[in-house]
Amino acid sequence: MSLLLAMLALSAQAVTPEPYRALGASPFWGARIGDGRMVFETPGRDIVEVETPPRQETELGFTHWTPDFAISVEHDNCTDPLTRRLYADKVTVRVGEREFAGCGGRSLSPPLPDYGAAGGEPFWWLDMADGRITFQIDGRVIIVPVPASRSTRSGSLRVYDARGLSVTIRRRDCELEDRRTYADAVTVRAGERTVEGCGGRVVREAPED
């Protein structure tokens, strides 16, 4: 293949942009815009998810608006009151008659390591990022600050106990339904509900059939 054809092939490949993410406290909430969907999550209510409406530019930023759900972004530095981390945007989310204020976009503070886990039957996922633990199951979400962890001396077991949520991470190979093997076995207890799954880095890809 000539250099010109190679360059044309590369330019023709679709580039998937990173989702736009926002978060807030009092109450805890999270929002994202990506993959054609606009999503809002906060404890105590069902997840709100709609097809992303057209982006409308504003004097200070942009907005995605529907009569019942809108996300408005103002390009101005914003400090998350929970973690004191600095973000590039101030964000307002309106759900029905209620508004939620927070921060979003690019983090202007040093990056923090993220941690993810998931499981099936029922499907659930957990994300530890931006100073919060977000746990989603059955269309509901729990968001709590990341507490200090308790761990064994070797680090093979870590436990995060927060109000209404406990996460136990054991360092041992764990295989999910996608047949990938992950570094950790993860147990999540939310109230009377306990689920198990896998998390951390992928240590072995799914075998080829």
N, C-alpha and C positions, 0 to 999 in steps of 0.2 A: 504494500500500500504506500502511495506517495505521501510526503509530508503534508501536502495540501489536503488530500483526502482524509488523512488522520485528523487534521485540525477541524475539518468540516464535521467528521463523525463525533468528535468530542463536543463541538458546539451544539450539535443536535440532541445530545443527551439531556433529558429533563433533569433540572436541579430542583430538589424539593427543599423549600426554605424551612428553617427551624420555626417551630410554633412560637407565637408570641405568648409570653406568660406573665401573669400578674398575681399578686397575693396581698392579703391584708390581715389585720387583727381586730379584735373587739367588734364583731366576732371573727374567728378565724375563717378565711375564705381563700379560694384559689380559682383562677380563671385562665383559659388558654384559647388562642385562635390559631387554627391550623388544620390541614387536611380537609378543608372545606367545611369545618364545623367550629362552632363557638360554644364553649362549655363553661359553666359556673358551678362550683361546689362549695357547700358550707354545711357544717354539722346540723342535724335536726331537720333537714328537708331533702326532698328528692333532688337529684342532679338536674340542672337545667341545660339542655343541649338543643341547638337549632342549626340549620344550615347557615353558614356565615353570610350575612347580608353584604351588599356592596360597601366598600370602604369609602367614606366621605371625608375629604380633607377639611380641616378647620384652620383657624388662624394660628392656633397653638399646637396642633397635632393632627389627630384623626379620630373618627368614630365609626363603629359598626352599630347600626340602629335598627331595632324593630319596635313595634308598639309595646311589647311586653318585656323585652330584654335588650339592653344596650351596653356596650363597652366604649368608654371615651378615654382617650389618651392625650395627655398634655406633656410635651417635651420639656420637662423641668426636673431637676434633681429631687429625689424623694428618699427619705430615710424610713426604713421599716422600724416601727416602734418596738417590735419584739426583739430583733437581733441587732438593731442599730446599723444594719447594712445599707449601703447607698445604691440606689438604682437610677436609671436614666430618665424615668418617666413617672409622673403622677397619674393614677388610673382611678376612674370612677365607674362602677358597675351599677346599673339600674335593673332590678328585677321586680316587675310590677310597680308598686308604689314605693318600694324601698331602695335606698341607695347604699352602696358599700364603697368606702374610700381606701385606697392602698397604693402600692408601688408596682412597677413592672418594667419590662424591657431589659436592657443590658445591665448586668451588675457592675457597678463601679468600684466594688470592694474586692479584695483578693478572693479567688474562687474557693469554694468549699467542696470537699469530695461528696458526691451523691452516692446513695445506696438504694438499690431496688430489689424487690422480691415479689413473687406471685405464686399462685396455686390454683387448683381447679376443684370442681365439685364441692361447693360452688366456686365460680371464678372469683378471685380477689387479687388485688395488687396493693403493694405498699411502696412508698417512696420516702426517703429521708433526704431532704434538701432544703437549703435556705433556712435552716434552723427549725424546721417543722417536720413532723411525721404525718404523712397523709395516707390513710387506709381506706380503701373503697371495697364494698361488698354489697351485693343485692341492690345496686342503684343508690346506696347511701354512702356517706363519707364521714370519717372522723379525722379531724385535724388538731394536733396538739403540738406544743413546743417539744423539741428534742430534749429529753432529760439526760442528766449525767448517767453514764452506763456503769453497771457492775460487771466485772469480768474476772475470769480465772487468771492466774499469774501467767499462764502460757498464752492467753488470749484466745483459746479455743472455744470459749463460751462467753457471750456478752448478753446482758439483759438490760432492756430499757423499760422502766416502769413509769408510766404517766397516768394521770387521772383518766380512768375509763379504758386504758389501752396498755397492754404489755407485749413487748416484742422480745423473743429469745432467739439468738443467732448462734448456731453450733457450727464450727468449722469442720465440715465433712462433706464428701461428694454427695450431690443430690440431683436426681434426674427428674425433669418435668415432662409433661405430655408432649412437648416439642422434641423430646429425645435428646436435648442438650443436657450436659452435666454441669452443674453450677458448684461453686466453692462452698456454699453454706446450706444447711437445713434450717428453715425458719418456722417458728411457731408464733402465731399472733392470737392473743386473747383479748376480745372486746366484749366487756360485760360477761354474759353467760355463753358467748360464742367463742369457740376455739377452732382455728384452722391451721393447716400445715402446708408448707410449700418449700420453695427453693429461692435462693437469692445470691447476690454478689456476682463475682466475675464468672464468665464461662470458662471452664477448665477443659471441656471436651465438646466438640461439635457433634451434632447428630450423625450417626453412621449412615453411609450411603447405601441405599437399597440395591 
